[in-house]
Amino acid sequence: MADPNSTPEKKGMDRRQFLKNSGLLAGGLIGGGLLGSLVTNEVKDSKKGTQSGTTGGKNGADHLSDARIFFSREEDFQILAAATERIYPEDKNGPGAIQLGVPYFIDRQLAGEWGLNAREYMKGPFLNIPESNEYEDLSKTDKGRSDQGPSGDTLNPLPTPRYQSRMTRAEMFVVGVRAIDEAAREKFKNGFTSLEPEQQDEILTHFEKDEVHMPSVSSSTFFNLLVQTTIEGCYSDPVYGGNRNMDGWRMMEYPGPRASYADQIEPDEFIVLEPKGLKDYQGH
Amino acid sequence: MVTRKLEKVDVVVVGSGWAGGIVAAEAAKAGHKVVVLERGKNQKRSDFIGSKDELRYTDRFDLMQPLSSETITSRVNIDDVALPVRTQTEMMVGNDLGGGSVHWAGSTYRWRPYDFEIRSKTIERYGEGKIPKDSTIDDWGITYDEMEPYYDKWEKTAGVSGEKDPLGPPRKNDWPNPPLKESPPLKLFKKAAKDLGYHPYQLAASNLSQAYTNPDGETLNPCMYCSYCTMYGCDFSAKSDPLATVIPTAQKTGNAEFRTNALVRRVLHKGGKATGVLYTDVMTGAEYEQPADVVVLAAFTFSNNRLLLLSEIGEPYDPKTRKGVIGKNFTIQGDITFLGARGFFEDKKFNLYAGAGALGAGYSDYDADEFDHTNLDFIHGGGIELRQYGYAAVGLNHVPRDTKKWGAEFKQKSLHYAYRNLVVWYTMAVMSYWHNYLSLDPTYKDDYGDPLLRVTNKYTDQERNLARFGIEKCAEVVEKMGADIIDKDTVADDEEFDHIYDGGHYTGGVMMGPEPGTSAVNSYLQMWDMENLFVVGGSAFPQFGSHHPTPTIGALGYRAAEGVINYLKEGGGLLVQGKSAKANA
């Protein structure tokens, strides 16, 4: 869905249109699972340059879990998917966010304790001031690992601790993706998913620069969350729904969790290992 | 709510990290009945087998204190309104059995003679005028030579693996184990440092280089360099922590009981003596009173301070009058500390997915008072160091600073540089000031209706200048290492505390010192104002030394344990007299 105007993906859109026209979607015979899987299959199709079916393929088994459990509106999810693909696009290195399953990863994160702010202090009073809004940016907190190295980007002093919104992250995402679409319609008279990639980037840049008004939370906060979760979805263990087929790790040459790297610690040359996930690690 | 009164014990310990675990083990070994109360859950090594999961532990902070009931509030100036630190991204404090010592990296350093007598030694060498403006730095009431045997004892318990720092403080014995393996990044750093005329060495680590049985009979395994150290519990007992050492040691005596999910809410006292503690079982909500002859607060800095303030023990510090002691001399090593320079190397690619928490190299040429500060606008210093923690995939996304942080360019460069960048940073000391302190928040409360702890913390030119100095020194060695791109951290003139509480290095508030009135505890960590109450941990630091705090907390744990045992033997009294009391005697 990242680039609905490219020819193969247009075919994907056509297929969806076909499904809609045929009444399959409206009739509920095809649920969100299958529809959701279109998100990935369309990109796969574009890669192969063919138009295969919506099930089967290398990752067919994974697709049984391709269903939304957080986003109730399908269109919200499509906007999210398109935005993640701009943040982590398919390129010569390999798949982008959609093919890696990132939209499903985010959907599940938002349905769980992280999205619900279950482990955060959410008692009032809430003092929501602009200065307290910018947070959760990978580059700005160095991911909470001062021990793992400094970065000039950690230096963003604010007069208050950052998160002072009464909204949960899950609520920020729903409001956020709708604000993306609204911004797209305002500027380009078209929904976000129908825009050219450059236009989509332009909209996202407005959010990055905090130029869009959102209630109770700054647009840059939402954008930072979106970037953070997209990167996490590309590179976290596949058990969470992203990093499909460990292709994120494969692109990065990251071998996954293992009992030992004692043989890799001293050699001078870089050693590439076939990645292994938690499933392998817990299975031995 | 009916409070159930339990059977009295000799010692009740609050907190089960290094400090509490050591006191519990030593008191139990000496034959005393000990109960340890831990607010978090029970856990053991098998909890970490098969759970090397970056998202769960590094990105979602599984081992950290959930903030839903309790956090801290934070502000910069003494007249600001403080706001709560709401998310775990901004606030990381250890939790559960073993405390913060379970998720630590294993960084092991002794602080120096200068640290323990900083006020006297600074005045002696440079004169009174060299003491930073507004600072309240002080001598500890104990010297390095007096601390040495306690450091030695803790290092043997932990099985520390290290190499001698050529500029390090004097030590009677070598580290118990040889250093970890030397990886290519460490070699590159050491060679560059040597070429610049410095004195590099392999950092000491509590990640073990070989199998080791400690003096208590606990066995630790050799590190496998799997990289899941910091933010994780070790699945192989190759990182020394209380779960692998002092907790089983205490349990084996049959004299110590560890109760988890037990949130201590008050220290109970009568007639100037502690009588026990009040705690809530967080699973059932039931309230208990645990009476004891000696109460030991060995929780995290924040909890030690908050419990004293909530229990109305000691005089709370007031920055306006500069009177009182509880909450005074609070310091944070973080944010403006650990700055330095990151180098990107086009022709080098390191196996950075492998590593260990304290695998690293450093040099002390710009540490403490090893160099002349006469013409410098700060005191103290820090270590220059490079670590190979080992990174998982989300953490491997460092790109040169001018790179866009998302999109095609980010993807291309993050994949290209994933294994081609190394960072060197300055582990600098942090001084204490009259305006940085801990108190109770007037507005925000926990689930039980008790006020949250409030942090007031502000930078001064001492910290900014020291950080800038360190950054230049880090960049010097990164350049010598042959980096093609060097991203130096920057410190603005108005650089201010950013309210990010990561890294766990927050100390003070219950400071140690030679005198009652200006300090809260004596050199045995015994409260001047309440002789059967010992407050142990980073809360006792009068200021923050260069390098990480854990070994000094371990050493103070052994010092306090000796104090508790002596106190019980002698049947009461202060173990140390203040200088003025001595003069009157």
Chai-1 contact restraints between the chains, C-beta under 6 A:
chainA,res_idxA,chainB,res_idxB,connection_type,confidence,min_distance_angstrom,max_distance_angstrom,comment,restraint_id
A,I87,B,W406,contact,1.0,0.0,6.0,A-B,restraint_1
A,Y88,B,K411,contact,1.0,0.0,6.0,A-B,restraint_2
A,P89,B,A408,contact,1.0,0.0,6.0,A-B,restraint_3
A,N93,B,L415,contact,1.0,0.0,6.0,A-B,restraint_4
A,W114,B,R60,contact,1.0,0.0,6.0,A-B,restraint_5
A,R119,B,P66,contact,1.0,0.0,6.0,A-B,restraint_6
A,R119,B,S68,contact,1.0,0.0,6.0,A-B,restraint_7
A,R119,B,Q88,contact,1.0,0.0,6.0,A-B,restraint_8
A,E120,B,L67,contact,1.0,0.0,6.0,A-B,restraint_9
A,E120,B,R86,contact,1.0,0.0,6.0,A-B,restraint_10
A,E120,B,T87,contact,1.0,0.0,6.0,A-B,restraint_11
A,Y121,B,L67,contact,1.0,0.0,6.0,A-B,restraint_12
A,Y121,B,T71,contact,1.0,0.0,6.0,A-B,restraint_13
A,Y121,B,P84,contact,1.0,0.0,6.0,A-B,restraint_14
A,Y121,B,R86,contact,1.0,0.0,6.0,A-B,restraint_15
A,L127,B,L83,contact,1.0,0.0,6.0,A-B,restraint_16
A,E136,B,T89,contact,1.0,0.0,6.0,A-B,restraint_17
A,S139,B,K405,contact,1.0,0.0,6.0,A-B,restraint_18
A,T141,B,T89,contact,1.0,0.0,6.0,A-B,restraint_19
A,T141,B,I500,contact,1.0,0.0,6.0,A-B,restraint_20
A,G144,B,T89,contact,1.0,0.0,6.0,A-B,restraint_21
A,G144,B,M92,contact,1.0,0.0,6.0,A-B,restraint_22
A,G144,B,D502,contact,1.0,0.0,6.0,A-B,restraint_23
A,S146,B,G334,contact,1.0,0.0,6.0,A-B,restraint_24
A,S146,B,F338,contact,1.0,0.0,6.0,A-B,restraint_25
A,S146,B,D502,contact,1.0,0.0,6.0,A-B,restraint_26
A,S146,B,G503,contact,1.0,0.0,6.0,A-B,restraint_27
A,D147,B,A105,contact,1.0,0.0,6.0,A-B,restraint_28
A,D147,B,T230,contact,1.0,0.0,6.0,A-B,restraint_29
A,D147,B,G503,contact,1.0,0.0,6.0,A-B,restraint_30
A,Q148,B,Y389,contact,1.0,0.0,6.0,A-B,restraint_31
A,G149,B,V423,contact,1.0,0.0,6.0,A-B,restraint_32
A,P150,B,F338,contact,1.0,0.0,6.0,A-B,restraint_33
A,P150,B,L339,contact,1.0,0.0,6.0,A-B,restraint_34
A,P150,B,G340,contact,1.0,0.0,6.0,A-B,restraint_35
A,P150,B,W425,contact,1.0,0.0,6.0,A-B,restraint_36
A,P150,B,D489,contact,1.0,0.0,6.0,A-B,restraint_37
A,G152,B,D489,contact,1.0,0.0,6.0,A-B,restraint_38
A,G152,B,T490,contact,1.0,0.0,6.0,A-B,restraint_39
A,P157,B,E496,contact,1.0,0.0,6.0,A-B,restraint_40
A,P157,B,D498,contact,1.0,0.0,6.0,A-B,restraint_41
A,T160,B,L83,contact,1.0,0.0,6.0,A-B,restraint_42
A,P161,B,S74,contact,1.0,0.0,6.0,A-B,restraint_43
A,P161,B,L83,contact,1.0,0.0,6.0,A-B,restraint_44
A,P161,B,V85,contact,1.0,0.0,6.0,A-B,restraint_45
A,P161,B,E90,contact,1.0,0.0,6.0,A-B,restraint_46
A,P161,B,H499,contact,1.0,0.0,6.0,A-B,restraint_47
A,Y163,B,R86,contact,1.0,0.0,6.0,A-B,restraint_48
A,Y163,B,T87,contact,1.0,0.0,6.0,A-B,restraint_49
A,Q164,B,L83,contact,1.0,0.0,6.0,A-B,restraint_50
A,V227,B,W406,contact,1.0,0.0,6.0,A-B,restraint_51
A,E232,B,D59,contact,1.0,0.0,6.0,A-B,restraint_52
A,E232,B,V394,contact,1.0,0.0,6.0,A-B,restraint_53
A,Y235,B,A393,contact,1.0,0.0,6.0,A-B,restraint_54
A,Y235,B,V394,contact,1.0,0.0,6.0,A-B,restraint_55
A,S236,B,L55,contact,1.0,0.0,6.0,A-B,restraint_56
A,D237,B,D53,contact,1.0,0.0,6.0,A-B,restraint_57
A,W249,B,A393,contact,1.0,0.0,6.0,A-B,restraint_58
A,M251,B,L415,contact,1.0,0.0,6.0,A-B,restraint_59
A,M252,B,A393,contact,1.0,0.0,6.0,A-B,restraint_60
A,M252,B,L415,contact,1.0,0.0,6.0,A-B,restraint_61
A,M252,B,A418,contact,1.0,0.0,6.0,A-B,restraint_62
A,Y254,B,Y353,contact,1.0,0.0,6.0,A-B,restraint_63
A,Y254,B,A393,contact,1.0,0.0,6.0,A-B,restraint_64
A,P255,B,Y353,contact,1.0,0.0,6.0,A-B,restraint_65
A,P257,B,K52,contact,1.0,0.0,6.0,A-B,restraint_66
A,S260,B,M224,contact,1.0,0.0,6.0,A-B,restraint_67
A,S260,B,C226,contact,1.0,0.0,6.0,A-B,restraint_68
A,Y261,B,Y225,contact,1.0,0.0,6.0,A-B,restraint_69
A,Y261,B,C226,contact,1.0,0.0,6.0,A-B,restraint_70
A,Y261,B,A354,contact,1.0,0.0,6.0,A-B,restraint_71
A,A262,B,M224,contact,1.0,0.0,6.0,A-B,restraint_72
A,A262,B,Y225,contact,1.0,0.0,6.0,A-B,restraint_73
A,Q264,B,N351,contact,1.0,0.0,6.0,A-B,restraint_74
A,Q264,B,A354,contact,1.0,0.0,6.0,A-B,restraint_75
A,I265,B,K181,contact,1.0,0.0,6.0,A-B,restraint_76
A,I265,B,S183,contact,1.0,0.0,6.0,A-B,restraint_77
A,I265,B,Y225,contact,1.0,0.0,6.0,A-B,restraint_78
A,I265,B,A354,contact,1.0,0.0,6.0,A-B,restraint_79
A,E266,B,K181,contact,1.0,0.0,6.0,A-B,restraint_80
A,D268,B,P184,contact,1.0,0.0,6.0,A-B,restraint_81
A,F270,B,K349,contact,1.0,0.0,6.0,A-B,restraint_82
A,I271,B,N351,contact,1.0,0.0,6.0,A-B,restraint_83
A,Y281,B,G50,contact,1.0,0.0,6.0,A-B,restraint_84
A,Q282,B,G50,contact,1.0,0.0,6.0,A-B,restraint_85
